[in-house]
């Protein structure tokens, strides 16, 4: 979203400073909801996932601790340091891994639908 605001500012004004000011104004208006959404949706789910795995509430191995949005996002950031641009989609990949591990371990597979 912020690159779109920047590009629109550049197209409308042609001024780098004005475009950057527009981006920071938009960022100030969305930083709190985005931050809260991240904490509620990703951090709390990661804490719960780690608790469930450590306490043995899910029949998964300890290696499954890495299968959550925050841990995979951190791995994505590491990948971004190694090769710029490789972090795209890592948070969603963490959600996918978490649900996939649950599905594979909690669904027997012999049951007919």
N, CA, C and O atoms as CSV, one atom per row, in Angstrom:
chain,resi,resn,atom,element,x,y,z
A,1,UNK,N,N,0.819,-1.180,0.000
A,1,UNK,CA,C,0.000,0.000,0.000
A,1,UNK,C,C,0.873,1.258,0.000
A,1,UNK,O,O,0.593,2.205,-0.735
A,2,UNK,N,N,1.909,1.271,0.805
A,2,UNK,CA,C,2.753,2.462,0.880
A,2,UNK,C,C,3.495,2.749,-0.422
A,2,UNK,O,O,3.649,3.920,-0.771
A,3,UNK,N,N,3.965,1.732,-1.162
A,3,UNK,CA,C,4.559,2.047,-2.461
A,3,UNK,C,C,3.560,2.674,-3.427
A,3,UNK,O,O,3.930,3.511,-4.250
A,4,UNK,N,N,2.295,2.270,-3.329
A,4,UNK,CA,C,1.264,2.862,-4.184
A,4,UNK,C,C,1.088,4.336,-3.849
A,4,UNK,O,O,0.961,5.167,-4.748
A,5,UNK,N,N,1.080,4.665,-2.560
A,5,UNK,CA,C,0.965,6.060,-2.132
A,5,UNK,C,C,2.164,6.859,-2.634
A,5,UNK,O,O,2.011,7.976,-3.127
A,6,UNK,N,N,3.354,6.283,-2.507
A,6,UNK,CA,C,4.554,6.966,-2.972
A,6,UNK,C,C,4.489,7.226,-4.473
A,6,UNK,O,O,4.766,8.334,-4.934
A,7,UNK,N,N,4.119,6.188,-5.235
A,7,UNK,CA,C,4.041,6.347,-6.688
A,7,UNK,C,C,2.976,7.357,-7.091
A,7,UNK,O,O,3.181,8.140,-8.019
A,8,UNK,N,N,1.841,7.346,-6.400
A,8,UNK,CA,C,0.794,8.331,-6.696
A,8,UNK,C,C,1.288,9.740,-6.398
A,8,UNK,O,O,1.002,10.669,-7.153
A,9,UNK,N,N,2.024,9.907,-5.308
A,9,UNK,CA,C,2.589,11.211,-4.977
A,9,UNK,C,C,3.585,11.679,-6.012
A,9,UNK,O,O,3.608,12.854,-6.378
A,10,UNK,N,N,4.407,10.760,-6.485
A,10,UNK,CA,C,5.378,11.122,-7.527
A,10,UNK,C,C,4.684,11.489,-8.829
A,10,UNK,O,O,5.082,12.432,-9.514
A,11,UNK,N,N,3.635,10.730,-9.166
A,11,UNK,CA,C,2.901,11.037,-10.397
A,11,UNK,C,C,2.188,12.387,-10.305
A,11,UNK,O,O,2.154,13.155,-11.267
A,12,UNK,N,N,1.620,12.658,-9.130
A,12,UNK,CA,C,0.843,13.898,-8.972
A,12,UNK,C,C,1.720,15.129,-8.823
A,12,UNK,O,O,1.401,16.185,-9.370
A,13,UNK,N,N,2.823,15.009,-8.089
A,13,UNK,CA,C,3.613,16.204,-7.782
A,13,UNK,C,C,4.990,16.208,-8.422
A,13,UNK,O,O,5.532,17.275,-8.711
A,14,UNK,N,N,5.563,15.042,-8.647
A,14,UNK,CA,C,6.912,14.965,-9.169
A,14,UNK,C,C,7.974,15.292,-8.131
A,14,UNK,O,O,9.158,15.380,-8.459
A,15,UNK,N,N,7.561,15.473,-6.883
A,15,UNK,CA,C,8.477,15.848,-5.813
A,15,UNK,C,C,8.739,14.658,-4.901
A,15,UNK,O,O,7.809,14.071,-4.348
A,16,UNK,N,N,9.991,14.314,-4.752
A,16,UNK,CA,C,10.364,13.212,-3.880
A,16,UNK,C,C,9.987,13.510,-2.432
A,16,UNK,O,O,9.452,12.642,-1.743
A,17,UNK,N,N,10.256,14.707,-1.973
A,17,UNK,CA,C,9.956,15.070,-0.579
A,17,UNK,C,C,8.457,15.021,-0.302
A,17,UNK,O,O,8.044,14.522,0.744
A,18,UNK,N,N,7.641,15.528,-1.215
A,18,UNK,CA,C,6.190,15.503,-1.033
A,18,UNK,C,C,5.683,14.065,-1.008
A,18,UNK,O,O,4.819,13.720,-0.202
A,19,UNK,N,N,6.218,13.235,-1.886
A,19,UNK,CA,C,5.816,11.826,-1.916
A,19,UNK,C,C,6.179,11.125,-0.617
A,19,UNK,O,O,5.381,10.347,-0.093
A,20,UNK,N,N,7.355,11.383,-0.096
A,20,UNK,CA,C,7.761,10.785,1.179
A,20,UNK,C,C,6.890,11.296,2.319
A,20,UNK,O,O,6.525,10.523,3.205
A,21,UNK,N,N,6.552,12.575,2.314
A,21,UNK,CA,C,5.654,13.124,3.340
A,21,UNK,C,C,4.290,12.451,3.285
A,21,UNK,O,O,3.702,12.155,4.325
A,22,UNK,N,N,3.781,12.207,2.079
A,22,UNK,CA,C,2.495,11.517,1.932
A,22,UNK,C,C,2.561,10.113,2.521
A,22,UNK,O,O,1.642,9.677,3.214
A,23,UNK,N,N,3.647,9.415,2.243
A,23,UNK,CA,C,3.817,8.045,2.763
A,23,UNK,C,C,3.826,8.062,4.285
A,23,UNK,O,O,3.179,7.222,4.910
A,24,UNK,N,N,4.548,9.001,4.896
A,24,UNK,CA,C,4.623,9.048,6.358
A,24,UNK,C,C,3.292,9.449,6.981
A,24,UNK,O,O,2.963,8.986,8.073
A,25,UNK,N,N,2.518,10.301,6.307
A,25,UNK,CA,C,1.181,10.643,6.823
A,25,UNK,C,C,0.267,9.426,6.816
A,25,UNK,O,O,-0.453,9.178,7.783
A,26,UNK,N,N,0.298,8.667,5.725
A,26,UNK,CA,C,-0.522,7.452,5.644
A,26,UNK,C,C,-0.027,6.427,6.659
A,26,UNK,O,O,-0.833,5.778,7.327
A,27,UNK,N,N,1.273,6.280,6.780
A,27,UNK,CA,C,1.842,5.310,7.716
A,27,UNK,C,C,1.431,5.625,9.152
A,27,UNK,O,O,1.110,4.714,9.914
A,28,UNK,N,N,1.437,6.899,9.529
A,28,UNK,CA,C,1.038,7.272,10.889
A,28,UNK,C,C,-0.415,6.914,11.168
A,28,UNK,O,O,-0.774,6.640,12.313
A,29,UNK,N,N,-1.252,6.912,10.138
A,29,UNK,CA,C,-2.657,6.605,10.359
A,29,UNK,C,C,-2.947,5.103,10.421
A,29,UNK,O,O,-3.990,4.701,10.936
A,30,UNK,N,N,-2.047,4.274,9.905
A,30,UNK,CA,C,-2.319,2.833,9.898
A,30,UNK,C,C,-1.392,2.020,10.782
A,30,UNK,O,O,-1.597,0.814,10.925
A,31,UNK,N,N,-0.381,2.633,11.380
A,31,UNK,CA,C,0.609,1.860,12.128
A,31,UNK,C,C,0.009,1.201,13.376
A,31,UNK,O,O,0.382,0.075,13.705
A,32,UNK,N,N,-0.900,1.868,14.069
A,32,UNK,CA,C,-1.485,1.280,15.282
A,32,UNK,C,C,-2.383,0.083,14.942
A,32,UNK,O,O,-2.206,-0.980,15.536
A,33,UNK,N,N,-3.346,0.212,14.002
A,33,UNK,CA,C,-4.146,-0.973,13.686
A,33,UNK,C,C,-3.326,-2.128,13.123
A,33,UNK,O,O,-3.595,-3.286,13.443
A,34,UNK,N,N,-2.334,-1.834,12.295
A,34,UNK,CA,C,-1.497,-2.906,11.758
A,34,UNK,C,C,-0.678,-3.571,12.853
A,34,UNK,O,O,-0.533,-4.793,12.873
A,35,UNK,N,N,-0.144,-2.763,13.766
A,35,UNK,CA,C,0.627,-3.320,14.880
A,35,UNK,C,C,-0.224,-4.189,15.789
A,35,UNK,O,O,0.191,-5.279,16.184
A,36,UNK,N,N,-1.422,-3.702,16.123
A,36,UNK,CA,C,-2.332,-4.495,16.962
A,36,UNK,C,C,-2.758,-5.780,16.260
A,36,UNK,O,O,-2.825,-6.844,16.876
A,37,UNK,N,N,-3.042,-5.672,14.979
A,37,UNK,CA,C,-3.415,-6.868,14.214
A,37,UNK,C,C,-2.301,-7.895,14.202
A,37,UNK,O,O,-2.554,-9.093,14.325
A,38,UNK,N,N,-1.073,-7.432,14.053
A,38,UNK,CA,C,0.067,-8.356,14.069
A,38,UNK,C,C,0.194,-9.040,15.422
A,38,UNK,O,O,0.378,-10.256,15.494
A,39,UNK,N,N,0.096,-8.253,16.503
A,39,UNK,CA,C,0.237,-8.836,17.843
A,39,UNK,C,C,-0.884,-9.827,18.119
A,39,UNK,O,O,-0.629,-10.935,18.591
A,40,UNK,N,N,-2.113,-9.443,17.832
A,40,UNK,CA,C,-3.258,-10.313,18.136
A,40,UNK,C,C,-3.244,-11.562,17.255
A,40,UNK,O,O,-3.389,-12.679,17.752
A,41,UNK,N,N,-3.071,-11.372,15.968
A,41,UNK,CA,C,-3.195,-12.505,15.042
A,41,UNK,C,C,-1.949,-13.378,14.973
A,41,UNK,O,O,-2.061,-14.601,14.882
A,42,UNK,N,N,-0.792,-12.787,15.013
A,42,UNK,CA,C,0.424,-13.574,14.809
A,42,UNK,C,C,1.148,-13.918,16.103
A,42,UNK,O,O,1.488,-15.080,16.329
A,43,UNK,N,N,1.383,-12.939,16.944
A,43,UNK,CA,C,2.154,-13.183,18.166
A,43,UNK,C,C,1.379,-14.071,19.138
A,43,UNK,O,O,1.934,-15.032,19.670
A,44,UNK,N,N,0.103,-13.761,19.375
A,44,UNK,CA,C,-0.678,-14.583,20.301
A,44,UNK,C,C,-0.848,-16.009,19.786
A,44,UNK,O,O,-0.795,-16.961,20.564
A,45,UNK,N,N,-1.052,-16.160,18.479
A,45,UNK,CA,C,-1.175,-17.510,17.906
A,45,UNK,C,C,0.145,-18.261,18.036
A,45,UNK,O,O,0.152,-19.460,18.316
A,46,UNK,N,N,1.256,-17.565,17.837
A,46,UNK,CA,C,2.567,-18.204,17.991
A,46,UNK,C,C,2.795,-18.656,19.429
A,46,UNK,O,O,3.280,-19.762,19.666
A,47,UNK,N,N,2.443,-17.798,20.391
A,47,UNK,CA,C,2.582,-18.167,21.809
A,47,UNK,C,C,1.714,-19.384,22.126
A,47,UNK,O,O,2.162,-20.314,22.798
A,48,UNK,N,N,0.478,-19.375,21.642
A,48,UNK,CA,C,-0.416,-20.513,21.882
A,48,UNK,C,C,0.127,-21.778,21.227
A,48,UNK,O,O,0.090,-22.849,21.832
A,49,UNK,N,N,0.623,-21.670,20.016
A,49,UNK,CA,C,1.178,-22.825,19.311
A,49,UNK,C,C,2.358,-23.418,20.087
A,49,UNK,O,O,2.437,-24.631,20.279
A,50,UNK,N,N,3.260,-22.561,20.523
A,50,UNK,CA,C,4.416,-23.028,21.277
A,50,UNK,C,C,3.963,-23.697,22.573
A,50,UNK,O,O,4.500,-24.739,22.949
A,51,UNK,N,N,2.990,-23.114,23.253
A,51,UNK,CA,C,2.474,-23.696,24.491
A,51,UNK,C,C,1.871,-25.071,24.227
A,51,UNK,O,O,2.149,-26.020,24.959
A,52,UNK,N,N,1.038,-25.186,23.177
A,52,UNK,CA,C,0.411,-26.477,22.853
A,52,UNK,C,C,1.451,-27.542,22.529
A,52,UNK,O,O,1.311,-28.694,22.940
A,53,UNK,N,N,2.479,-27.168,21.804
A,53,UNK,CA,C,3.506,-28.154,21.426
A,53,UNK,C,C,4.338,-28.549,22.639
A,53,UNK,O,O,4.585,-29.735,22.859
A,54,UNK,N,N,4.770,-27.571,23.427
A,54,UNK,CA,C,5.613,-27.862,24.594
A,54,UNK,C,C,4.852,-28.683,25.634
A,54,UNK,O,O,5.416,-29.606,26.222
A,55,UNK,N,N,3.593,-28.361,25.867
A,55,UNK,CA,C,2.795,-29.080,26.866
A,55,UNK,C,C,2.268,-30.420,26.364
A,55,UNK,O,O,1.657,-31.166,27.130
A,56,UNK,N,N,2.492,-30.736,25.104
A,56,UNK,CA,C,2.057,-32.017,24.564
A,56,UNK,C,C,0.569,-32.085,24.263
A,56,UNK,O,O,0.016,-33.181,24.171
A,57,UNK,N,N,-0.084,-30.958,24.110
A,57,UNK,CA,C,-1.517,-30.940,23.803
A,57,UNK,C,C,-1.797,-31.352,22.369
A,57,UNK,O,O,-2.910,-31.764,22.041
A,58,UNK,N,N,-0.791,-31.242,21.515
A,58,UNK,CA,C,-0.891,-31.696,20.132
A,58,UNK,C,C,0.100,-32.835,19.928
A,58,UNK,O,O,1.211,-32.791,20.456
A,59,UNK,N,N,-0.287,-33.841,19.176
A,59,UNK,CA,C,0.613,-34.987,18.965
A,59,UNK,C,C,1.663,-34.708,17.891
A,59,UNK,O,O,1.710,-35.380,16.860
A,60,UNK,N,N,2.502,-33.705,18.150
A,60,UNK,CA,C,3.548,-33.346,17.193
A,60,UNK,C,C,4.888,-33.306,17.917
A,60,UNK,O,O,4.941,-33.163,19.138
A,61,UNK,N,N,5.961,-33.434,17.161
A,61,UNK,CA,C,7.297,-33.365,17.739
A,61,UNK,C,C,7.706,-31.931,18.024
A,61,UNK,O,O,7.060,-30.987,17.569
A,62,UNK,N,N,8.773,-31.777,18.773
A,62,UNK,CA,C,9.272,-30.454,19.149
A,62,UNK,C,C,9.739,-29.642,17.941
A,62,UNK,O,O,9.782,-28.414,18.002
A,63,UNK,N,N,10.089,-30.317,16.847
A,63,UNK,CA,C,10.489,-29.602,15.639
A,63,UNK,C,C,9.344,-28.747,15.108
A,63,UNK,O,O,9.581,-27.781,14.384
A,64,UNK,N,N,8.110,-29.090,15.458
A,64,UNK,CA,C,6.940,-28.328,15.005
A,64,UNK,C,C,6.874,-26.946,15.651
A,64,UNK,O,O,6.039,-26.126,15.270
A,65,UNK,N,N,7.748,-26.680,16.630
A,65,UNK,CA,C,7.788,-25.340,17.226
A,65,UNK,C,C,8.078,-24.271,16.182
A,65,UNK,O,O,7.641,-23.128,16.318
A,66,UNK,N,N,8.815,-24.643,15.142
A,66,UNK,CA,C,9.160,-23.660,14.119
A,66,UNK,C,C,7.982,-23.366,13.181
A,66,UNK,O,O,7.987,-22.343,12.496
A,67,UNK,N,N,6.997,-24.225,13.140
A,67,UNK,CA,C,5.871,-24.078,12.210
A,67,UNK,C,C,4.837,-23.100,12.757
A,67,UNK,O,O,3.784,-23.517,13.241
A,68,UNK,N,N,5.124,-21.827,12.685
A,68,UNK,CA,C,4.165,-20.791,13.079
A,68,UNK,C,C,4.544,-19.495,12.371
A,68,UNK,O,O,5.660,-19.372,11.867
A,69,UNK,N,N,3.630,-18.529,12.328
A,69,UNK,CA,C,3.884,-17.336,11.514
A,69,UNK,C,C,5.095,-16.508,11.934
A,69,UNK,O,O,5.820,-16.019,11.067
A,70,UNK,N,N,5.336,-16.337,13.223
A,70,UNK,CA,C,6.433,-15.467,13.660
A,70,UNK,C,C,7.788,-16.115,13.397
A,70,UNK,O,O,8.698,-15.463,12.884
A,71,UNK,N,N,7.925,-17.388,13.743
A,71,UNK,CA,C,9.210,-18.062,13.523
A,71,UNK,C,C,9.566,-18.124,12.045
A,71,UNK,O,O,10.718,-17.900,11.673
A,72,UNK,N,N,8.592,-18.424,11.206
A,72,UNK,CA,C,8.858,-18.491,9.772
A,72,UNK,C,C,9.117,-17.090,9.216
A,72,UNK,O,O,9.907,-16.937,8.285
A,73,UNK,N,N,8.467,-16.068,9.770
A,73,UNK,CA,C,8.757,-14.686,9.354
A,73,UNK,C,C,10.192,-14.312,9.696
A,73,UNK,O,O,10.872,-13.660,8.904
A,74,UNK,N,N,10.653,-14.723,10.874
A,74,UNK,CA,C,12.055,-14.468,11.234
A,74,UNK,C,C,12.998,-15.191,10.284
A,74,UNK,O,O,14.028,-14.643,9.890
A,75,UNK,N,N,12.652,-16.419,9.916
A,75,UNK,CA,C,13.441,-17.149,8.931
A,75,UNK,C,C,13.432,-16.403,7.593
A,75,UNK,O,O,14.450,-16.341,6.904
A,76,UNK,N,N,12.278,-15.840,7.235
A,76,UNK,CA,C,12.183,-15.045,6.009
A,76,UNK,C,C,13.069,-13.817,6.057
A,76,UNK,O,O,13.688,-13.460,5.055
A,77,UNK,N,N,13.140,-13.163,7.216
A,77,UNK,CA,C,14.028,-12.009,7.348
A,77,UNK,C,C,15.487,-12.409,7.212
A,77,UNK,O,O,16.284,-11.672,6.630
A,78,UNK,N,N,15.840,-13.568,7.743
A,78,UNK,CA,C,17.190,-14.081,7.568
A,78,UNK,C,C,17.467,-14.323,6.084
A,78,UNK,O,O,18.543,-13.992,5.586
A,79,UNK,N,N,16.505,-14.892,5.393
A,79,UNK,CA,C,16.660,-15.114,3.954
A,79,UNK,C,C,16.799,-13.792,3.213
A,79,UNK,O,O,17.527,-13.705,2.223
A,80,UNK,N,N,16.104,-12.764,3.689
A,80,UNK,CA,C,16.180,-11.447,3.068
A,80,UNK,C,C,17.580,-10.851,3.226
A,80,UNK,O,O,18.069,-10.161,2.332
A,81,UNK,N,N,18.218,-11.120,4.364
A,81,UNK,CA,C,19.590,-10.647,4.568
A,81,UNK,C,C,20.544,-11.372,3.618
A,81,UNK,O,O,21.453,-10.765,3.052
A,82,UNK,N,N,20.326,-12.673,3.452
A,82,UNK,CA,C,21.195,-13.470,2.593
A,82,UNK,C,C,21.017,-13.062,1.123
A,82,UNK,O,O,21.992,-12.799,0.419
A,83,UNK,N,N,19.762,-13.016,0.676
A,83,UNK,CA,C,19.467,-12.647,-0.721
A,83,UNK,C,C,18.246,-11.738,-0.702
A,83,UNK,O,O,17.131,-12.186,-0.431
A,84,UNK,N,N,18.458,-10.483,-0.987
A,84,UNK,CA,C,17.403,-9.479,-0.864
A,84,UNK,C,C,16.165,-9.861,-1.674
A,84,UNK,O,O,16.254,-10.215,-2.850
A,85,UNK,N,N,15.002,-9.777,-1.009
A,85,UNK,CA,C,13.735,-10.029,-1.668
A,85,UNK,C,C,13.174,-11.420,-1.465
A,85,UNK,O,O,12.099,-11.723,-1.982
A,86,UNK,N,N,13.869,-12.283,-0.725
A,86,UNK,CA,C,13.384,-13.648,-0.537
A,86,UNK,C,C,12.397,-13.791,0.606
A,86,UNK,O,O,11.938,-14.902,0.869
A,87,UNK,N,N,12.049,-12.708,1.298
A,87,UNK,CA,C,11.177,-12.824,2.461
A,87,UNK,C,C,9.702,-12.744,2.103
A,87,UNK,O,O,8.857,-12.819,2.995
A,88,UNK,N,N,9.375,-12.600,0.869
A,88,UNK,CA,C,7.982,-12.439,0.469
A,88,UNK,C,C,7.174,-13.713,0.728
A,88,UNK,O,O,7.528,-14.787,0.244
A,89,UNK,N,N,6.096,-13.587,1.489
A,89,UNK,CA,C,5.196,-14.705,1.728
A,89,UNK,C,C,5.587,-15.640,2.843
A,89,UNK,O,O,4.909,-16.646,3.052
A,90,UNK,N,N,6.650,-15.355,3.570
A,90,UNK,CA,C,7.085,-16.290,4.613
A,90,UNK,C,C,6.097,-16.361,5.770
A,90,UNK,O,O,5.918,-17.432,6.348
A,91,UNK,N,N,5.450,-15.248,6.125
A,91,UNK,CA,C,4.474,-15.285,7.219
A,91,UNK,C,C,3.302,-16.192,6.850
A,91,UNK,O,O,2.862,-17.003,7.665
A,92,UNK,N,N,2.802,-16.055,5.633
A,92,UNK,CA,C,1.717,-16.925,5.167
A,92,UNK,C,C,2.173,-18.374,5.116
A,92,UNK,O,O,1.393,-19.283,5.400
A,93,UNK,N,N,3.425,-18.591,4.757
A,93,UNK,CA,C,3.974,-19.944,4.754
A,93,UNK,C,C,3.985,-20.525,6.160
A,93,UNK,O,O,3.764,-21.723,6.336
A,94,UNK,N,N,4.240,-19.689,7.166
A,94,UNK,CA,C,4.182,-20.135,8.555
A,94,UNK,C,C,2.784,-20.577,8.965
A,94,UNK,O,O,2.610,-21.599,9.629
A,95,UNK,N,N,1.790,-19.790,8.558
A,95,UNK,CA,C,0.397,-20.195,8.834
A,95,UNK,C,C,0.093,-21.523,8.152
A,95,UNK,O,O,-0.498,-22.416,8.760
A,96,UNK,N,N,0.496,-21.655,6.890
A,96,UNK,CA,C,0.253,-22.881,6.145
A,96,UNK,C,C,0.904,-24.085,6.817
A,96,UNK,O,O,0.276,-25.133,6.963
A,97,UNK,N,N,2.157,-23.936,7.224
A,97,UNK,CA,C,2.840,-25.044,7.901
A,97,UNK,C,C,2.141,-25.426,9.194
A,97,UNK,O,O,1.990,-26.610,9.494
A,98,UNK,N,N,1.716,-24.433,9.959
A,98,UNK,CA,C,1.056,-24.702,11.228
A,98,UNK,C,C,-0.233,-25.496,11.004
A,98,UNK,O,O,-0.479,-26.495,11.681
A,99,UNK,N,N,-1.046,-25.047,10.057
A,99,UNK,CA,C,-2.297,-25.758,9.776
A,99,UNK,C,C,-2.040,-27.122,9.154
A,99,UNK,O,O,-2.764,-28.076,9.440
A,100,UNK,N,N,-1.038,-27.228,8.322
A,100,UNK,CA,C,-0.716,-28.505,7.694
A,100,UNK,C,C,-0.262,-29.533,8.728
A,100,UNK,O,O,-0.685,-30.688,8.681
A,101,UNK,N,N,0.589,-29.122,9.654
A,101,UNK,CA,C,1.037,-30.033,10.709
A,101,UNK,C,C,-0.148,-30.498,11.535
A,101,UNK,O,O,-0.263,-31.684,11.843
A,102,UNK,N,N,-1.037,-29.566,11.900
A,102,UNK,CA,C,-2.243,-29.942,12.660
A,102,UNK,C,C,-3.099,-30.908,11.867
A,102,UNK,O,O,-3.548,-31.924,12.399
A,103,UNK,N,N,-3.330,-30.604,10.601
A,103,UNK,CA,C,-4.186,-31.463,9.785
A,103,UNK,C,C,-3.605,-32.860,9.652
A,103,UNK,O,O,-4.326,-33.851,9.767
A,104,UNK,N,N,-2.313,-32.939,9.413
A,104,UNK,CA,C,-1.701,-34.256,9.236
A,104,UNK,C,C,-1.685,-35.065,10.528
A,104,UNK,O,O,-1.801,-36.290,10.489
A,105,UNK,N,N,-1.544,-34.403,11.660
A,105,UNK,CA,C,-1.459,-35.125,12.926
A,105,UNK,C,C,-2.820,-35.379,13.571
A,105,UNK,O,O,-2.976,-36.351,14.309
A,106,UNK,N,N,-3.798,-34.533,13.308
A,106,UNK,CA,C,-5.079,-34.669,13.986
A,106,UNK,C,C,-6.131,-35.407,13.171
A,106,UNK,O,O,-7.128,-35.871,13.726
A,107,UNK,N,N,-5.925,-35.522,11.872
A,107,UNK,CA,C,-6.875,-36.230,11.022
A,107,UNK,C,C,-6.294,-37.608,10.733
A,107,UNK,O,O,-5.161,-37.737,10.269
A,108,UNK,N,N,-7.080,-38.618,11.012
A,108,UNK,CA,C,-6.595,-39.988,10.872
A,108,UNK,C,C,-6.386,-40.352,9.415
A,108,UNK,O,O,-5.397,-41.005,9.082
A,109,UNK,N,N,-7.279,-39.954,8.552
A,109,UNK,CA,C,-7.143,-40.260,7.137
A,109,UNK,C,C,-7.845,-41.519,6.722
A,109,UNK,O,O,-8.053,-41.729,5.527
A,110,UNK,N,N,-8.226,-42.375,7.659
A,110,UNK,CA,C,-8.930,-43.602,7.304
A,110,UNK,C,C,-10.438,-43.417,7.325
A,110,UNK,O,O,-11.185,-44.290,6.881
A,111,UNK,N,N,-10.873,-42.309,7.830
A,111,UNK,CA,C,-12.305,-42.038,7.943
A,111,UNK,C,C,-12.866,-41.625,6.585
A,111,UNK,O,O,-12.287,-40.775,5.909
A,112,UNK,N,N,-13.980,-42.216,6.185
A,112,UNK,CA,C,-14.615,-41.879,4.912
A,112,UNK,C,C,-15.510,-40.664,5.109
A,112,UNK,O,O,-16.190,-40.515,6.124
A,113,UNK,N,N,-15.480,-39.800,4.092
A,113,UNK,CA,C,-16.323,-38.597,4.159
A,113,UNK,C,C,-17.588,-38.825,3.392
A,113,UNK,O,O,-18.437,-37.936,3.322
